[in-house]
Amino acid sequence: GSCRFSAPIIGGAATIAADSSATTPRATLQYAEECYSLHEQSLREAIKTHHTFVVIPDSALERNWDLAVAIISIYSLIKIPYDLAFATPRVDIVFAINVLCDLVFIMDIVFNFRRGYKTWY
């Protein structure tokens, strides 16, 4: 088997591959760990050599960002129907919070274009 990992960078993708002929569960696990290590290494090299903003999969930044977007989504899930049913339109602190939530959702779209990803072959 082989593993291959790619990271989006300007002018292409940084790719690294490894081959293995693992026949036992322990060898397969060791091979998977080596592939994951190669994956992180390839992403870090892509960031260093091309100076692009790539979010490494399973990083703290990615987890924290996803948590923040999830919290804002739950807030919006409750707030928008309430506003449509009961609230009168006005500009106040709640309006500013809603605009901030919309800006975070727009930033999330851009953020998702810069995420690294894992591929297994």
N, C-alpha and C positions, 0 to 999 in steps of 0.2 A: 504494500500500500504506500501511498504518499500523502503528504499534507502540503498545502500551499496556502499562503496568507497574502492578502493584498491590503494596501492602504492607499486611499485617494491622495494624490499629490499633484502639483502643477506639472503638466507635461506628461502625465501617465500615471502609473501605479508602481509602487515599490512592492516587489514580490519576492518571496523566499520559499524554497521548497525543500523537502527532505523525503528520503525513501526509507522503508523499513520492510523486513520480512518477518514480522512478529508472529510467532506460532503459539505462544502461551499467553494466558491472561496477564501475567506479571510483565512480560515483554510488551504486550499491547499497551498496558497502563504506562510503562516507562516511555514508550514511543509517543503516546498522547501527551505526556508531560514535556517531552523534548519538543514536540510540535508547538505546544502552547508557548514554551520559552522562545522558540524561533519566531513565533508570531509577535510577541511583545518586542523582541529585538528588532524585527523588521519595521514595526510601527515607529519605534523610537529612532531608528536610523532615518526613516522617511522624514520625521520631524526635524532632526538635526541637519540633514543634508539639504533639505528644500525649504526650511524655515516656514512651513505652513502650519496652520492650526488644525491638528487632527486629534480628535478625542479618542483616547485609547479605550477599547471595550473593557468593561468591568472595572473601570477606574473610579476613584472617589468622586471626581468631577461629574462623570456620567450618572452615577447613582444619586448624588445630591441634586443634580438638575432634574432628573426624572421624578424625584420625590417632590421637589418644588412645583413642577408642572402638575403632578397628580393632586396636590393640595389645592392649587388654583383651579383645577378642573372641577373638583368637588364643590368649591366655593361658587363657581359659575353655575354648576348644575342646580344649586339651590337658589342662588340670587336672581338669575335671569327669569325663571318662571314667576317668582315672587314679584319682581319689578313689573313684569307684564300684566299681572293680575291686580296688584294693589297699589303700586307706587305711582306718584305723580312725577313727571319729568322735572328735574331741577339740577342745578350745578352746585354740588357740595362735595364733601370729602368722599362720600360713597361713589359719586360720579368719577372722581379722580382715581379711586381704587379700581373701578371697572375699566377705566382707560389703561391703567397700569397692567391689569390682567390681560387685556388685549395685546399690549406691547410684548408681554412675556410670551404669548402664543405665537406672535410673529417671529420673535427671536428664536423660539423653539424650532420653527421651520428651518431657519438658517442653520441652527445648531445641528439638526439632523442631517444636513448635507455634509457636515464636517466629521461625522462619526466614522471611525474605523470599523471594520467588520471582520468576522471570522468566516473562513470557508474551509470545508473539509472535503478532500477528495479521496 
